[in-house]
Amino acid sequence: MLNQRRYIVVEGPIGVGKSSLVKKLADTFGSDLLLENAEDNPFISQFYQNPRQFALSTQLYFLLQRAQQVQNFRQSDLFQSSHIADFMIEKDRLFAELTLNNDELKLYEQIYQHLTVDAPRPDLVIYLQAPPEVLRTRIAKRGIEYEQQIGIDYLSRLCESYTRFFYHYDESPLLTVNTQSVDLVDNAEEFQALLDEINNIRSGRHYFNQSSFQL
């Protein structure tokens, strides 16, 4: 059961397993899915080939896409069904700061402010993390062509940005999950341990890793 939670967000860097876990949680809880659908961005493949040239167009597309998703989500009835998302719009600025130059970032911030995005507050945020080397291995394994351009340096900076963001995050209960040595999708015992942890959380910051379910 969702323990009366109507809106759960799973976040983390590329390759950490957000979408797979979100889909499994949604299937388990009978929740509606809210996915960022990065593959719909027409600039994404060009960005990974030439980050400097396509950073701004890629970032603005994501911003407008996510803002529209949030607006549609706010118009839905949260009391009629639960939702599980694989993104939170507040993290959008992480990528903007990582990829845009100063002038582009100022333009991005002006557009963001004019959008007046008012995202609903999650009842729980699950932050998935893994070392850059693990992320790179997973990205290579899933074989999406345009992602193969992603290097360790970019992943390292991205992980550092996520760490800083969630170090200060206190808007919702937060569960940080170290995914390096756990398989939350295909290992039934580990997934059940995660469900038990989710259902026990009421507030505050919590941590889940392999030692969380070992005797």
C-alpha positions in Angstrom: 0.0 0.0 0.0 1.1 3.6 -0.5 0.5 4.5 3.2 -1.8 7.4 2.1 0.8 8.9 -0.2 -0.6 10.4 -3.3 2.5 11.7 -5.0 6.0 10.0 -4.9 9.0 11.2 -6.9 12.0 9.0 -7.8 15.0 11.1 -8.8 18.7 10.6 -9.6 21.3 10.9 -12.4 21.0 9.3 -15.8 21.6 5.5 -15.7 20.7 5.1 -12.0 17.5 3.2 -12.7 14.8 5.8 -12.1 12.4 4.8 -14.9 12.6 1.1 -14.2 11.9 1.5 -10.5 9.1 4.0 -11.1 7.3 1.6 -13.4 7.7 -1.2 -10.9 6.4 0.9 -8.0 3.5 2.2 -10.1 2.6 -1.4 -11.0 2.9 -2.5 -7.4 0.8 0.4 -6.0 -1.6 0.7 -8.9 -0.5 4.3 -9.4 -0.5 6.6 -12.4 2.9 7.3 -14.1 4.4 10.7 -14.7 7.5 10.3 -16.9 9.8 12.9 -18.2 10.3 11.1 -21.6 13.8 12.4 -22.4 13.7 10.6 -25.7 11.0 13.0 -26.9 13.5 15.9 -26.8 14.5 16.5 -30.5 17.8 18.0 -29.4 19.0 15.4 -26.9 21.1 13.3 -29.3 22.7 16.4 -30.8 23.5 17.6 -27.3 25.5 14.5 -26.4 27.4 14.9 -29.6 28.0 18.6 -29.3 27.1 19.8 -25.7 28.3 23.4 -26.2 26.2 24.0 -29.3 22.9 22.3 -28.3 22.9 22.9 -24.5 20.5 25.8 -24.5 17.9 24.4 -26.9 18.0 21.0 -25.1 17.6 22.7 -21.7 14.7 25.0 -22.7 12.9 22.1 -24.4 13.1 20.1 -21.1 12.0 23.1 -19.1 8.9 23.8 -21.2 8.1 20.1 -21.4 8.3 19.6 -17.7 6.4 22.8 -16.9 3.5 21.6 -19.2 3.6 18.2 -17.4 3.4 19.8 -14.0 0.5 22.1 -15.1 -1.4 19.1 -16.4 -0.6 17.2 -13.3 -1.9 20.0 -11.1 -5.2 20.0 -13.0 -5.7 16.3 -12.3 -7.5 15.2 -9.1 -4.8 13.9 -6.7 -7.5 12.5 -4.5 -8.8 10.2 -7.2 -5.5 8.4 -7.9 -1.9 8.3 -6.7 1.0 9.3 -9.0 4.6 8.3 -9.2 7.0 10.4 -11.2 10.6 10.0 -12.4 11.4 13.7 -12.2 10.9 16.8 -10.2 11.0 20.1 -11.9 13.2 21.7 -9.2 16.1 19.6 -10.4 15.9 21.1 -13.9 18.2 23.9 -12.8 20.9 21.3 -12.0 21.4 20.6 -15.6 21.1 24.2 -16.6 23.9 25.1 -14.2 26.0 22.2 -15.5 25.6 22.9 -19.3 24.9 26.6 -19.9 27.2 29.5 -19.9 26.5 32.6 -17.8 24.4 34.4 -20.4 22.4 31.3 -21.3 21.8 30.6 -17.7 20.4 34.1 -17.2 18.0 33.6 -20.1 17.0 30.2 -18.8 16.2 31.7 -15.3 14.1 34.5 -16.9 12.1 32.0 -18.8 11.7 29.8 -15.7 10.5 32.8 -13.6 7.9 33.8 -16.3 6.5 30.2 -16.4 5.5 30.6 -12.7 5.8 26.8 -12.2 4.1 25.7 -9.1 4.7 22.0 -8.7 2.8 20.1 -6.0 5.0 19.0 -3.1 5.7 15.2 -3.2 4.7 13.1 -0.2 8.0 11.3 -0.6 11.1 11.8 -2.7 13.3 8.7 -3.4 16.8 9.8 -4.4 18.7 7.0 -6.2 22.5 7.3 -6.3 25.5 5.3 -7.7 29.1 6.1 -8.5 29.9 7.6 -11.9 31.6 4.4 -13.0 28.5 2.3 -12.2 26.3 4.7 -14.1 28.6 4.6 -17.1 28.5 0.8 -17.1 24.7 0.8 -16.9 24.4 3.4 -19.7 26.6 1.2 -21.9 24.6 -1.9 -21.1 21.2 -0.4 -22.0 22.6 0.5 -25.4 20.8 3.8 -26.3 23.0 5.1 -29.1 23.1 8.8 -28.3 23.9 8.1 -24.6 27.1 6.4 -25.5 28.8 9.8 -25.9 28.4 10.5 -22.1 31.7 10.5 -20.4 32.8 9.9 -16.8 33.7 13.6 -16.3 30.1 14.7 -17.1 28.6 12.0 -14.9 30.9 12.9 -12.0 29.8 16.6 -12.2 26.2 15.5 -12.5 26.5 13.3 -9.4 28.1 16.1 -7.4 25.2 18.4 -8.4 22.6 15.9 -7.3 24.5 15.4 -4.0 24.5 19.2 -3.3 20.9 19.6 -4.2 19.6 16.8 -2.0 22.0 17.7 0.9 19.9 20.9 1.2 16.5 19.5 0.2 13.9 19.5 3.0 10.6 20.1 1.2 9.4 16.5 1.6 10.5 13.3 3.4 13.6 12.0 1.6 14.8 8.4 1.1 18.3 8.2 -0.3 19.0 4.8 -1.9 22.5 3.5 -2.7 21.8 1.4 -5.8 25.4 0.3 -6.4 25.0 -3.2 -4.8 21.2 -3.7 -4.9 18.8 -4.7 -7.6 15.5 -3.1 -6.8 13.8 -4.2 -10.0 14.6 -7.9 -10.4 15.5 -9.0 -6.9 12.2 -9.6 -5.0 13.8 -9.6 -1.5 15.5 -6.2 -2.1 12.4 -4.7 -3.6 10.3 -5.8 -0.7 12.8 -4.3 1.7 12.5 -1.0 -0.1 8.7 -1.2 0.1 8.9 -1.8 3.8 11.2 1.2 4.2 8.8 3.4 2.1 5.8 2.4 4.2 7.7 3.1 7.5 8.7 6.7 6.6 6.6 9.5 8.1 9.0 12.5 7.8 12.7 13.4 7.8 15.7 11.9 6.0 16.3 8.2 5.6 18.9 6.0 3.9 18.6 2.6 2.3 21.4 0.4 1.0 22.4 -3.3 1.1 22.9 -3.3 4.9 19.3 -2.2 5.3 18.0 -5.7 4.8 20.9 -7.9 5.7 20.9 -9.6 9.1 
